[in-house]
Amino acid sequence: MTDDLLKRITARPEVFGGKPIVRDLRISVEHVLGLLAQGETPESVLDDYPDLEPDDIRACMAYAHAVIANDSLDAVSVSTR
């Protein structure tokens, strides 16, 4: 399940300096996690960003967990363009 979620995260050098983003939507993982850390609920984030889906929020959290746990991020799509 985690690999399926991580496939929603992409990184391209020309978008936000290569920071991880959600499904090429130009919404960074960092931004979503920052909103959640400030106390926003997943529902309010989804309301504010209608292109996001519930699995996108879970993907951001799975990404953060993988980074902290030093897990493999092979499922994240990274473009070298």
Phi and psi restraints in degrees (value plus and minus 20) as a CYANA .aco file:
   2 THR   PHI     -82.7   -42.7
   2 THR   PSI     -61.8   -21.8
   3 ASP   PHI     -83.0   -43.0
   3 ASP   PSI     -57.6   -17.6
   4 ASP   PHI     -82.8   -42.8
   4 ASP   PSI     -60.9   -20.9
   5 LEU   PHI     -86.8   -46.8
   5 LEU   PSI     -62.6   -22.6
   6 LEU   PHI     -85.3   -45.3
   6 LEU   PSI     -43.0    -3.0
   7 LYS   PHI     -86.1   -46.1
   7 LYS   PSI     -36.1     3.9
   8 ARG   PHI     -98.2   -58.2
   8 ARG   PSI     -33.2     6.8
   9 ILE   PHI    -118.2   -78.2
   9 ILE   PSI     109.8   149.8
  10 THR   PHI    -148.3  -108.3
  10 THR   PSI     143.5   183.5
  11 ALA   PHI    -163.9  -123.9
  11 ALA   PSI     108.9   148.9
  12 ARG   PHI    -152.8  -112.8
  12 ARG   PSI     113.3   153.3
  13 PRO   PHI     -75.5   -35.5
  13 PRO   PSI     -52.5   -12.5
  14 GLU   PHI    -103.5   -63.5
  14 GLU   PSI     -23.7    16.3
  15 VAL   PHI    -136.3   -96.3
  15 VAL   PSI      97.8   137.8
  16 PHE   PHI      31.4    71.4
  16 PHE   PSI      16.7    56.7
  17 GLY   PHI      42.4    82.4
  17 GLY   PSI       5.7    45.7
  18 GLY   PHI      68.2   108.2
  18 GLY   PSI     -15.6    24.4
  19 LYS   PHI     -84.4   -44.4
  19 LYS   PSI     131.5   171.5
  20 PRO   PHI     -84.1   -44.1
  20 PRO   PSI     115.2   155.2
  21 ILE   PHI    -147.9  -107.9
  21 ILE   PSI     145.0   185.0
  22 VAL   PHI    -112.2   -72.2
  22 VAL   PSI      99.3   139.3
  23 ARG   PHI      22.4    62.4
  23 ARG   PSI      20.2    60.2
  24 ASP   PHI      37.3    77.3
  24 ASP   PSI       6.2    46.2
  25 LEU   PHI    -107.7   -67.7
  25 LEU   PSI     -20.4    19.6
  26 ARG   PHI      43.3    83.3
  26 ARG   PSI      12.0    52.0
  27 ILE   PHI    -139.2   -99.2
  27 ILE   PSI      96.3   136.3
  28 SER   PHI     -99.4   -59.4
  28 SER   PSI     130.5   170.5
  29 VAL   PHI     -78.8   -38.8
  29 VAL   PSI     -61.4   -21.4
  30 GLU   PHI     -77.6   -37.6
  30 GLU   PSI     -62.9   -22.9
  31 HIS   PHI     -84.8   -44.8
  31 HIS   PSI     -66.7   -26.7
  32 VAL   PHI     -81.2   -41.2
  32 VAL   PSI     -66.5   -26.5
  33 LEU   PHI     -84.8   -44.8
  33 LEU   PSI     -56.1   -16.1
  34 GLY   PHI     -82.7   -42.7
  34 GLY   PSI     -62.1   -22.1
  35 LEU   PHI     -82.2   -42.2
  35 LEU   PSI     -64.2   -24.2
  36 LEU   PHI     -84.4   -44.4
  36 LEU   PSI     -60.0   -20.0
  37 ALA   PHI     -85.4   -45.4
  37 ALA   PSI     -48.0    -8.0
  38 GLN   PHI    -100.5   -60.5
  38 GLN   PSI     -22.3    17.7
  39 GLY   PHI      84.3   124.3
  39 GLY   PSI     -19.5    20.5
  40 GLU   PHI     -85.9   -45.9
  40 GLU   PSI     124.2   164.2
  41 THR   PHI    -105.0   -65.0
  41 THR   PSI     136.0   176.0
  42 PRO   PHI     -74.7   -34.7
  42 PRO   PSI     -56.8   -16.8
  43 GLU   PHI     -83.9   -43.9
  43 GLU   PSI     -61.0   -21.0
  44 SER   PHI     -89.9   -49.9
  44 SER   PSI     -54.7   -14.7
  45 VAL   PHI     -83.8   -43.8
  45 VAL   PSI     -63.7   -23.7
  46 LEU   PHI     -84.7   -44.7
  46 LEU   PSI     -56.0   -16.0
  47 ASP   PHI     -85.8   -45.8
  47 ASP   PSI     -61.0   -21.0
  48 ASP   PHI     -94.9   -54.9
  48 ASP   PSI     -45.3    -5.3
  49 TYR   PHI    -147.9  -107.9
  49 TYR   PSI      60.9   100.9
  50 PRO   PHI     -81.9   -41.9
  50 PRO   PSI     -37.4     2.6
  51 ASP   PHI     -97.2   -57.2
  51 ASP   PSI     -37.8     2.2
  52 LEU   PHI     -96.1   -56.1
  52 LEU   PSI     130.9   170.9
  53 GLU   PHI    -139.0   -99.0
  53 GLU   PSI     138.8   178.8
  54 PRO   PHI     -72.6   -32.6
  54 PRO   PSI     -58.7   -18.7
  55 ASP   PHI     -86.2   -46.2
  55 ASP   PSI     -43.2    -3.2
  56 ASP   PHI     -87.1   -47.1
  56 ASP   PSI     -60.5   -20.5
  57 ILE   PHI     -82.9   -42.9
  57 ILE   PSI     -66.1   -26.1
  58 ARG   PHI     -82.6   -42.6
  58 ARG   PSI     -56.4   -16.4
  59 ALA   PHI     -83.8   -43.8
  59 ALA   PSI     -60.3   -20.3
  60 CYS   PHI     -82.4   -42.4
  60 CYS   PSI     -61.7   -21.7
  61 MET   PHI     -89.0   -49.0
  61 MET   PSI     -58.9   -18.9
  62 ALA   PHI     -84.4   -44.4
  62 ALA   PSI     -58.4   -18.4
  63 TYR   PHI     -83.0   -43.0
  63 TYR   PSI     -68.1   -28.1
  64 ALA   PHI     -79.6   -39.6
  64 ALA   PSI     -62.6   -22.6
  65 HIS   PHI     -82.9   -42.9
  65 HIS   PSI     -64.3   -24.3
  66 ALA   PHI     -81.9   -41.9
  66 ALA   PSI     -60.0   -20.0
  67 VAL   PHI     -85.2   -45.2
  67 VAL   PSI     -66.6   -26.6
  68 ILE   PHI     -86.7   -46.7
  68 ILE   PSI     -57.3   -17.3
  69 ALA   PHI    -105.6   -65.6
  69 ALA   PSI     -18.8    21.2
  70 ASN   PHI      37.8    77.8
  70 ASN   PSI      13.5    53.5
  71 ASP   PHI     -96.8   -56.8
  71 ASP   PSI     148.4   188.4
  72 SER   PHI     -91.2   -51.2
  72 SER   PSI     117.9   157.9
  73 LEU   PHI    -131.5   -91.5
  73 LEU   PSI       9.7    49.7
  74 ASP   PHI     -79.4   -39.4
  74 ASP   PSI     -48.2    -8.2
  75 ALA   PHI     -95.8   -55.8
  75 ALA   PSI     -34.2     5.8
  76 VAL   PHI     -96.4   -56.4
  76 VAL   PSI     110.7   150.7
  77 SER   PHI    -103.2   -63.2
  77 SER   PSI      98.7   138.7
  78 VAL   PHI    -139.0   -99.0
  78 VAL   PSI     100.8   140.8
  79 SER   PHI    -111.7   -71.7
  79 SER   PSI     120.6   160.6
  80 THR   PHI    -126.3   -86.3
  80 THR   PSI      -1.9    38.1
